[in-house]
Amino acid sequence: MTDEMEPIDDSTKVRRKIDNTLARFSAAHDELAAEEAKRKHRLEKLAARPAQLLEQTRTRLQRVVAPARTEAEPTKVVASPEEEPAPQTRLQEKKQRHNERTVRIGRISLVVLAVVVFLGTGSAWGMKTWFNSKFTQISALDESSADIVPGQTGDENFLIAGSDTRAGATAAENVGSADDIEGARSDTVMLAHIPADRKRAVVISFPRDLEISRPACERFDSGKNDYSTDVVAAATKVKLNTAYAIGGPRCLTKWVQQLTGMRINHFVGIDFSGFKDMVDAVQGVTVHLDKPMKDSVLGMVISQTGDVTISGDQALSFVRARHVIGDPTSDYGRIKRQQEFIGALMTKVLSHGVLTNPGQLSGFVTAFAKATFGENIGVDEMLTLAQSMKGLDASKVNFMTIPTTGEANSRGNEVLLDSKAKALFQALIDNTALPGTTPAPTAPGTQASGTSSSAKPQPDQ
């Protein structure tokens, strides 16, 4: 500290200014410390990692504002009379003052940085709370179901349903209105499995016209996002998309757990009416086309060929189209496009350009939160999963389609190949090689054996 009685020159003024600044930061620290005690109770329920960051920041702040003696004032060694140090020259004194000033300036910079981190951490908590509030929570899971095979500790299973409700659809989208098509249909159903060791990920698609035996389910009101006490009786030989249309997320989860024996611990519903906002938030997604894509119902979807960056409206038609001219596979062609697009969207979102662009990243997360509903899909769960998967090689994400005969039966439904499906799901539960593959997971886009590309177009229900 400077001596107030020493001669006032320029260097003395600078040192006094620094001392006064440090004093103000010290006072500010005391106020922050007092407020910290009040904050702790409110923050203890938040995620562990942000809490640790805050504690580390507070510790750094204290360490910088009130440093240990050894940092600013090195312990002096008492010399014997014979070893009295020689008086410092004017140049040495100037150099010492310069070093002390540099230390003080550096200390101030660290204090400012610590305060910025402190405030930034608080902002992160606020943003996390805000994003979580945008997710619509809908009851969907039953992790204590007797249908679940024991074990599976640490596995993450996401049931993803694309809700194709027409509520809010515009005439330009050319998909019909809520008056034309009531309720919500789940035309897209995927099961994403990530084993406990996080060494691979498998995404299995289910055709909307897959013939199933639907369990008894409580009726779901898509307008209110709630269930009634009215129980719809079980039914056989019906289409898969009736499970969601009648019983909502719970019914779809119930059927999937009965079929697979897997514990579904996350349900993600995506409203396609908000899907395009996610694409526009990242300024489009690039897909590859060998020829222009035209649908007999939606019209010209994409007129260009090669690598084409498509907007939100085009993306919506790209994943919805079921009557693409030149594609005889109908649902299977759509499943392939959906898998391709999800992969492209994930690549874009995880790209350096989006992750380092706060506007695009925030816009995407906001759009995703607004268009997403379900259970156990908050920010904490997603961050924890992303952290555990950070070393996963993209080539080990395996997209598949559930094994079927590839041809419609007399009821216009796709027929499941039971034995092959059972072997597939058992391999996922046991974390062993997938049927028909080598021990290493196959490349993205591979389909399970039994899924033919010559499936005939299926009529809409």
Buried (B, 14 or more C-beta within 10 A) or exposed (E): EBEEEEEEEEEBEBBBEBEEBBEEBEEBBEEBEEEBEEBEEEBEEBBEEBBEBBBEBBEBBBEBBEBEEEEEEEEEEEEEEEEEEEEEEEEEEEEEBEEBBEBBEEBBEBBEBBBEBBEEBBEBBEBBEEBBEBBBEBBBBBEEBEBBBEEBEEBBBBBBBBBBBBBEBEEEBBBEBBEEBBBBBBBBBBBBBBBEEBBBBBBBBBBBBBBBEBBEBBBBEBEEBEBEEEEBEEBEEBBBBBBBBBBBBBBBBBBBBBBBBBBBBBBBBBBBBBBBBBBBBBBBBEBEBEEBBBBEBBEEBBEEEEEBBBEBBBBBBBBBBBBBEEBEBBBBBBBBBBBBBBBBBEEBBEEEEBEEBEEBBEBBBBBBBBBBBBBBBBBBEBBBBEEBBEEBEEEBBBBBBBBBBBEBEEEBBBBBBEEBBBBBBBBBBEBEEBBBBEEEBBEBEBBBBBBEEEBBBBEEB
